[in-house]
Amino acid sequence: MLPGRLCWVPLLLALGVGSGSGNGSSGGSRRRRLLAAKVNKHKPWIETSYHGVITENNDTVILDPPLVALDKDAPVPFAGEICAFKIHGQELPFEAVVLNKTSGEGRLRAKSPIDCELQKEYTFIIQAYDCGAGPRETAWKKSHKAVVHIQVKDVNEFAPTFKEPAYKAIVTEGKIYDSILQVEAIDEDCSPQYSQICNYEIVTTDVPFAIDRNGNIRNTEKLSYDKQRQYEILVTAYDCGQKPAAQDTLVQVDVKPVCKPGWQDWTKRIEYQPGSGSVPLFPSIHLETCDGAVSSLQVTAELQTNYIGKGCDRETYSEKSLQKLCGASSGIIDLLPSPSAATNWTAGLLVDSSEMIFKFDGRQGAKIPDGIVPKNLTDQFTITMWMKHGPSPGVRAEKETILCNSDKTEMNRHHYALYVHNCRLVFLLRKDFDQADTFRPAEFHWKLDQICDKEWHYYVINVEFPVVTLYMDGATYEPYLVTNDWPIHPSHIAMQLTVGACWQGGEVAKPRFAQFFHGSLASLTMRPGKMESQKYHFNPSQSILVMEGDDIGNVNHALQKVSYINSRQFPTAGVRRLRVSSKVQCFGEDVCISIPDVDAYVMVLQAIEPQITLQGTDRFWRPASQFESSRGVILFPDIKIVSTFAKAEAPGDMKSTAPKSAVLEEMLHNLDFCDILVLGGDLDPRQECLELSHSELHQRHLDATNSTAGYSIYGVGSMSRYEQVLRHIRYRNWHPTSLDTRRFRIKCSELNGRYTSNEFNLEVSVLHEVRASDKEHVNHLIVQPPFLQSVHHPESHSSIQRTSVVPSIATVVIIISVCMLVFVVAMGVYRVRIAHQHFMQETEAAKENEMDWDDSALTITVNPMEKHEEPGHGEEESEGEEEEEEAEEDVSSSSSDSDDSEEEEEEGMGRGRHERSGARQAQLEWDDSTLPY
């Protein structure tokens, strides 16, 4: 501060301020104020609002943004400095202090301990003050007012405490209660994290009770008065900070031996073996009312499959089929059937994972063909549907048509329609003049929250003109508004019935759909001339069945027929929970009995895992010309896909303790993909490829992708379909001369890899053609003597070129003579060697060596003409002979050549072998001059 004051005093002197200047004290005061006004020109500046957090029992407040005041008079001393922060409010436990006058930095802190339980937040005003014009704190200027909002952060100080030290309840034996009683604990902490109770727990072990997070205690099994008349259990509670209650509470449950109203003779666990078809859930169930005066009963059986996901493992029927199975009356017209050849008007609509749920996105509509619904409905008919709909966009949304019968051409009259408008369900019915000629009810309006709650609801519009009644989820609703209109003038214009939109055939340049529906529909049906029976109906996923009746015996009989069926061959194993809830109405004003829900579950057992095996030829050879052809080489002509499973077979003797033997049985199921992989490097698209006709795929409703790495066939189809497609896969190579072998691998899958086959490997080899330059190497070391001439025939055009040699009769005689001579010489050599040996070899060694030749005394003379004609050829003879033999073996092992070509090749090779053998024996001359006899 000292340098600032040294600068400030000359400034005051320069302005004429001093002890001797002025005309008295008043003049000096005015000059000082004038000087202050000239020096302290600006107010301090702070943020307009601050948000702070302070932990209880702490004094530090963390502000956002930090507390900083700025003054444009800086760096002028006093005027540009911040001297104070002041808080406006009564009895506030906070104070603001200046940490640095020059920078304007401040701090907000608590003057006394803060308790969140007393007050969770504070709001007050704060202002910043500069230091004025001088050290005497005169002419201070203050900033604008800023709002400070401080929240107190809670500390988990208190443990939960129960409102009651003990609880008591009375239950009836033999019943399963959803809630016997509810315990409640509280926590004195201020924050939701520490003041709320997040969990309850039963401390006592081995008791047939459970408690949920809301403190509801229920029994997990039926209680028996004879077995135990009273239970005492201890319960504790935890807040959301996992702090337990300071003291447990005691719950006393008394079992009362009275009548047992409720569902009797049902099993909680129902096992389902995949592939077993339909299994009754409650074959012996019946309702015990204890002589209660029951007037009507509504039973809802629900298969809880939400945790499995949409499209869970279940059989799907149409609404018409379901109502037929459940005994509803006939005459139902299904307006949204599954697409088929006979019901193709729904083919272009969007469907959910289940084919019975249709989704409308505001751009689709379906025309129902003439003759499906009668043209002139009577005064009595019923429309039923499942609908899921949300709020419409816009303030005044247009009509969203569900069902509409309008003029097909010329005019735009709506004869009857069902639509949603601004979350109101409206039914329009216009009578013709020949039916009525007075002002009659025409529009019926219902305003219900369920119409736009984005949930599934079941609607029944029952028409008994002039009365129209709406049933939604079993409850009755009368229209809140009914408007009248004149009948429609008669005409000969045809009508068009549509779903999801209304057909506008007139008053437009081109007929089109209008007033599109946004939402989902299922089971949209119409029953002309007869009211819809409300005894049975299903939800769109067919997981909820609602039954109504006034005869308990009939309801019992119907519930006993409820069955579970899972059509998948390999369903997901696990629990499918069941719940049967009941609503009872009694005669008079008597207290009606309460029927507890039936909570059971279907245990779907693990399906027998199949073993998928690929079989076929795993190696073959083909001529190079086949690889070059337009058809290529078929890779898997005999591929076979077999699936088996191990079935345990009991031994014949029932008393035997020997383990059961497993028997493999063949089974049929679908596949979802087969991959053909190329091994040993990707395909070179410049010279090779895998090919498959698209018609083969389309005929079998499969798809495929092709790449240099292989071929992938996918789509749900039978094993036979995949076999047929795999047998048509071809391999082509435009330059097979550089190729010896190609290897491929097939692997198939069912249920997206859940079950996979073995890896089937195939090796394909190329038979290369014999070049003209190599023809002279065919007969290794066989040089014909001058007296043996070969007759050469023209070369054939087969894939492997050969030279035919036809020997004469004389040639055959000579060959036989030479063979006899060789045999005699060999026997002589053998005897000579035996005579000159000086020791006897062992018997086994003699047997091994009796066919060995000792050629130390033999001299082989080669025809000099061969050396003259083909110098240096002898070194390659052995290798050439081996190659020729391998080529013969390759040709004989090929599995795809025709029978005729194989026979011709075998005959040709046989002739060649005989000719080469004779020539070879004929050309050898024995020099026996050195042989001793």
CORKA-V53765 format. One line per field, one symbol per residue. ss: DSSP state (a for helix, b for strand, c for the rest). phi: phi as a letter, one per 20 degrees, with the letter a starting at -180 (. if undefined). A space follows every 10 residues. Layout:
# CORKA-V53765
ss=???
phi=???
This chain:
# CORKA-V53765
ss=caaaaaaaaa aaaacccccc ccccaaaaaa aaaaaaaaac ccccbcccbb bbbbbccccb cbbbcccbcb cccccccccc cbbbbbbbcc cccbbbbbbb ccccbbbbbb cccccccccc bbbbbbbbbb cccccccccc cbcccbbbbb bbbccccccc bbcccbbbbb bbcccccccc bbccbbcccc caaaacbbbb bbccccccbb bccccbbbbc cccccccccb bbbbbbbbbc cccbccccbb bbbbbbcccc cbbbccccbb bbcccccbbb cccccbbbcc cccbbbbbbb bbbbcccccc ccccccccaa aaaaaccccc ccbbcccccc cccccccccb bcccccbbbb bccccbbbcc cccccccccb bbbbbbbbbb cccccccccb bbbbbbbccb cccbbbbbbb cccbbbbbbc cbcccccccb bbbbbbbcaa aabbbbbbbb bbbbccbbbb bbccbbbccc bbbbbccbcc ccccbbbbbc cbbbcbcccc cbbbcccbbb bbbbbbbbcc cccccbbbcc cccbbbbbbc caaaaaaaaa ccbbbccccc cccbbbbbbb bbbbbbcccc cccccccbbb bbbbcccccc bbbbbcccbb bbbaaaaacc ccbbcccccb bbbbbbbbbc cccccccccc bbbbbbbccb bbbbbbbbbc cccccccbbb bccaaaaaac ccbbbbbccb bbbbbbbbaa aaaaaacccb bbbccaaacc bbbbbbbbbb ccccbbbccb bbbbbbbccc caaaaaaccc cccccccccc cbcccccccc ccccbcccaa aaaaaaaaaa aaaaaaaaaa aaaaaacccc ccaaaaaaac ccccaaaccb bccaaaaaac cccaaaaaaa aaaaaaaaaa aaacccccaa aaaaaaaaaa aaaaaaaaaa aaacbbcccc ccc
phi=.ffffffffg ffffeneafd endoffffff ffffffffee edefccffbc ccccefmcde deecffebdc cfffefgmfe dddaccddqe leecbdceeb ffemfcbdbe ebgddffebe bccbdccdce emeafeldlf ddffededdd deeedfedef cefcfbcbbc cefmcdefbe bcebcccefe effdeeeeac beefelcecb cefeneecee bfedfffbeb cccdcdccff emefffbfdd ddddedecfd fqedlcdfdd ecegnenecf ecfcfbeddl mfeeebbcdd dceecfffof mffaeddfff fffffenffe nfdeeceffb fecefefeef cegefedddd dnccbceegf nfdgfdfefc acdcadccbd gefnfdfefd eebbccffbm dcedebbcbd bllcecddbd eeffebccfc gcccdcdcff fcemcfbddc dddcgedcdd dclneecefe bcddbffeff bdffdceccn adedecmcfc gaeblfedqc cblfcccfmb fffefcadeg eldccdccad dffffgffff efcdcceffc fffqedfcbd dccdddfmdf fefddffedc beeefffffe decdcqfdbb ccfffffeff emdfecfcfc dccccedfdf ffefefefff eededecdbe cdacdddeem offeffbbad cbfffffffd lccbccbfeq ccdbpfbfff ffgffffdfd dcbfcffedd bcdccdbdbc llnfccefee dccdddeeff fffeffefef lddffgedde eedffeeffd ecdecdfeff ffffffffff ffffffffgf fgfffefebe efffffffdf deddefddcd degfffffec fmeffeffff ffffffffff ffefedffff ffffffffff ffffffffff ffeededdfe eed
